[in-house]
């Protein structure tokens, strides 16, 4: 079961998790800057909602 790091907004987070689960993946949403770097290192893939990234500040995306 691949571990997928999901970065998306809170509105569609549950829908994204359910979709990934239906494909046999293990979704996880590590949203805090302190945990995102380490979590990305151990995940098998990453799903990023580009619209969500555009709303982040420069400090949020610098890891």
Secondary structure, DSSP 8 states (H G I E B T S, - for coil): --EEEEE--TTTHHHHHHHHHHTT-EEE---SHHHHHHHHHH-SEEEE-HHHHHTS-HHHH--
